[in-house]
Amino acid sequence: MSIDFKSTKGIFQQIAENLCHQILEGTLPPGERVPSVRDLAVEFEVNRNTLLRTYSILENAGIIVNKRGIGFFVADNAVELIRATEKTEFYNNELPSFIQKVKLLKLTTDDLNDLLTVIKENENK
């Protein structure tokens, strides 16, 4: 992942989102050690303090846990926590504009059912 330095989202937020997506995708499963602050700072070409802020936010949210002297690990319930947060954000930030677009395009129930069928087919791939 690359960082979008022109984004309105802070760099630490972008890195946190990236780590959360890795957890949801299973790349970083619960119980797995999260890359070190130093390693990720080099990978993303950012200051280590930026990563410390990212890890602090994720730790406060219960997504990662710090095992003193060993490092940070993905929490056992991280997937559920991330899904709940992402679902709330989707409902609050993205769904209203989607509903508005559905109304503007006068999409029918059949159109939306077709969309759901496509989504369901892609889940199985």
GUBAVEX-170350 format. One line per 10 residues: for each residue z, x, y of N, C-alpha, C. Coordinates in steps of 0.001 Angstrom, whole numbers, plus 500000, padded with zeros to 6 digits. Each point is the difference from the previous one (the first is absolute). Layout:
<rs>
Z,X,Y,Z,X,Y,Z,X,Y | ... .
</rs>
This chain:
<rs>
500000,500838,498818,500000,499162,501182,500000,500874,501233 | 499291,499554,500980,500028,500733,501257,500762,499168,501023 | 500532,500677,500967,500763,499356,501056,499049,499669,501137 | 500117,498785,500521,499208,499585,501147,500849,500240,501244 | 499743,501117,500667,500807,500378,501141,499755,499103,501208 | 498950,499173,499953,499699,499085,501101,500555,498600,499750 | 500569,499794,498830,500531,498693,499639,501190,499630,500876 | 500193,498685,500150,501178,499532,500742,501256,500132,499144 | 499824,500167,498692,501143,500226,499113,500394,501451,500059 | 501305,500246,499989,500495,501362,500013,499601,500739,498731 .
499939,501304,500095,499635,500834,498855,500987,499782,498863 | 501294,499930,500329,501012,499809,498964,499817,498660,499294 | 499549,498968,500742,499744,498692,499395,498800,500054,499064 | 498965,500712,500418,498806,500134,499159,500339,500718,498691 | 500820,501037,500086,500392,500731,498797,500870,499111,499109 | 500908,499240,500604,500851,499086,499234,499141,498964,499275 | 499000,499445,500685,499094,499025,499375,499249,500635,498840 | 499556,501242,500195,499288,500705,498940,500890,500161,498771 | 501230,500424,500201,500923,500170,498879,500284,498658,499323 | 500173,498954,500796,500245,498664,499430,498808,499534,499175 .
498802,500248,500478,498809,499615,499224,499912,500801,498702 | 500380,501269,500045,500023,500803,498768,501007,499430,499001 | 501117,499512,500507,501014,499393,499124,499448,498710,499404 | 499373,499160,500825,499435,498738,499500,498882,500238,498986 | 499211,501041,500219,498881,500306,499092,500473,500690,498724 | 501244,500451,499975,500521,500664,498812,499817,501500,499996 | 499424,500548,501063,499847,501451,500109,501364,500673,500120 | 500914,499326,500695,501389,500452,500120,500880,498912,499385 | 500224,500043,498692,500793,498949,499351,501500,500126,500285 | 500739,498903,499834,501449,500057,500176,500615,501116,499148 .
500954,500707,500614,500671,501105,499320,499319,501342,500195 | 498764,499987,500483,499252,501246,500195,500434,500687,501291 | 499959,501319,499963,500336,500793,501189,498877,499872,501017 | 500392,499764,501243,499053,499918,501105,499693,501432,500447 | 498757,500289,500403,499700,501356,500479,500974,500438,501088 | 500265,501273,500050,500957,500520,500978,499474,499836,501421 | 500935,500001,500936,499658,499907,501421,499039,501130,500362 | 500308,501195,499531,499164,501166,500315,498574,499817,499463 | 499883,499556,498736,498674,499827,499391,499173,498952,500733 | 500626,498861,500316,499248,498947,500690,499654,500391,501433 .
500876,500743,500652,499707,500461,501361,498743,500864,499997 | 499883,500847,498996,498806,500844,499874,498784,499140,499675 | 500157,499067,499050,498880,499148,499588,499454,499175,501158 | 500888,499401,500799,499567,499144,501098,499831,500751,501314 | 500343,501277,499983,499893,500848,501186,500804,499421,501165 | 501269,499685,499690,500905,499478,501021,501300,500797,499972 | 500785,499816,501027,501292,500648,500115,500957,499464,498936 | 500852,500868,499484,500963,499570,498974,500933,498908,500505 | 500305,500010,501297,500867,498955,500568,499362,498613,499871 | 498682,499957,500067,499296,498728,499803,500252,499475,498597 .
499933,500889,499018,500262,499602,498610,501453,499619,499800 | 500910,500704,500645,501415,499648,499894,500238,498587,500528 | 499317,499658,501068,500114,498641,500552,499430,498978,499018 | 498859,500315,499404,499389,499126,498997,500957,499772,498839 | 500555,501069,499473,500897,499899,498851,501273,499244,500375 | 500473,500184,501218,501191,499288,500457,499744,498492,500024 | 498852,499604,500491,499639,498574,500044,499898,499434,498591 | 499327,500726,499114,499847,499529,498622,501347,499957,499272 | 500867,500961,500300,501316,500008,499379,500844,498824,500506 | 499957,499746,501306,500748,498876,500571,499510,498656,499457 .
498709,499929,499656,499433,498772,499437,500285,499869,498509 | 500579,501045,499403,500326,499966,498585,498836,500333,499079 | 498901,500492,500570,498795,500300,499223,500100,501347,499299 | 500648,500955,500654,500250,501293,499367,501495,500293,500081 | 500456,500838,499088,501411,500408,499994,500073,501522,500019 | 500995,500506,500704,500191,501438,500120,501040,500442,498985 | 499596,500878,499114,500937,500603,499067,500273,501400,500539 | 501143,500133,500632,500352,501241,500692,499728,501235,499148 | 499288,500936,500612,499710,501257,499336,498807,499942,499062 | 499516,498791,499721,498865,499868,499075,498753,499514,500733 .
500169,499008,500869,498874,499460,500751,500034,498492,500073 | 498906,499435,500465,499870,498553,500126,499261,499447,498792 | 500422,498817,499574,499406,499340,498841,499693,498555,500337 | 498976,499453,499335,499639,498600,500189,501102,499142,499380 | 500512,499051,500770,501067,499117,499519,499485,499101,498879 | 500904,499587,499133,499624,499162,498861,499387,498670,500434 | 500462,499447,501116,499491,498703,500472,499031,500138,501171 | 499420,501179,500173,499109,500260,501137,498801,499070,500026 | 499394,499747,498840,498797,499155,499960,500323,498607,500536 | 501112,499429,499554,500381,498660,500447,500286,499981,501499 .
500686,501026,500494,500310,500077,501429,498729,500100,500841 | 499075,500838,499561,498754,500189,500750,499179,498711,499978 | 499870,499392,498823,499232,498750,499910,500578,498921,500912 | 501316,499860,500018,500636,498991,500847,499704,500268,501476 | 500101,501257,500401,499724,500364,501394,498534,499774,500352 | 499106,500447,499111,498559,499854,500261,499601,498523,500034 | 500612,499202,499128,499699,498571,499973,500398,499353,501324 | 501189,500329,500491,500465,499455,501281,499068,500425,501134 | 499623,501274,500013,499083,500484,501036,498650,499299,499921 | 499517,499783,498779,498727,499302,499820,500099,498580,500557 .
501059,499283,499623,500174,498621,500471,500107,499932,501519 | 500700,500954,500587,500224,499969,501450,498842,500553,500820 | 499319,501027,499483,499015,500708,500818,498544,499739,499636 | 499697,499821,498730,498604,499894,499586,499574,498578,499639 | 500882,499255,499371,499646,498656,499550,499607,499067,501144 | 500706,500007,501140,499587,499103,501085,498547,500215,500448 | 499565,501260,500110,498611,500247,500412,499030,499614,498882 | 500418,500165,498739,499172,499576,498871,499819,498477,500033 | 501077,499277,500225,499923,498541,500063,499112,499555,501159 | 500130,500678,501119,499152,499682,501153,498527,500215,499659 .
499707,501089,499293,498621,500301,499603,499488,498944,499023 | 500832,499555,499074,499623,498949,499051,499615,498741,500759 | 500791,499665,501009,499712,498803,500801,498706,500161,500790 | 499816,501164,500625,498793,500240,500794,498731,499934,499155 | 500096,500541,498788,498838,500019,499109,499855,498702,499205 | 500988,499119,500154,500016,498720,499286,499837,500206,498497 | 500779,500968,499498,499961,500267,498568,500648,498839,499254 | 499428,499675,498868,500497,498888,499200,500968,500508,498938 | 500626,499066,499339,500874,500342,498882,499209,500723,498922 | 498767,499578,499782,499146,500674,499014,499744,501453,500392 .
499751,500230,501290,499783,501374,500480,501229,500869,499719 | 501171,499451,500281,501237,500759,499791,500285,500194,498515 | 499683,498992,499179,500165,500153,498548,499079,501091,499466 | 498772,500075,500530,499075,501068,499608,500587,501367,500359 | 500602,500079,501175,500627,501243,500444,501147,500383,499067 | 500816,499039,499644,501119,500261,499089,499503,500428,498623 | 498877,499434,499555,499416,500387,498712,499561,501458,500036 | 499356,500395,501080,499550,501389,500160,501212,500946,499995 | 501053,499612,500717,501214,500826,500050,500580,500130,498597 | 500078,498905,499277,500579,500005,498667,499169,500873,499048 .
498662,499915,500120,499125,500832,499160,500197,501480,500289 | 500213,500345,501274,500195,501401,500371,501362,500524,499564 | 500983,499120,499803,501313,500421,499519,499899,500572,498595 | 499079,499464,499227,499872,500397,498602,499171,501268,499805 | 499529,500571,501076,499146,501197,499881,500801,501249,500167 .
</rs>
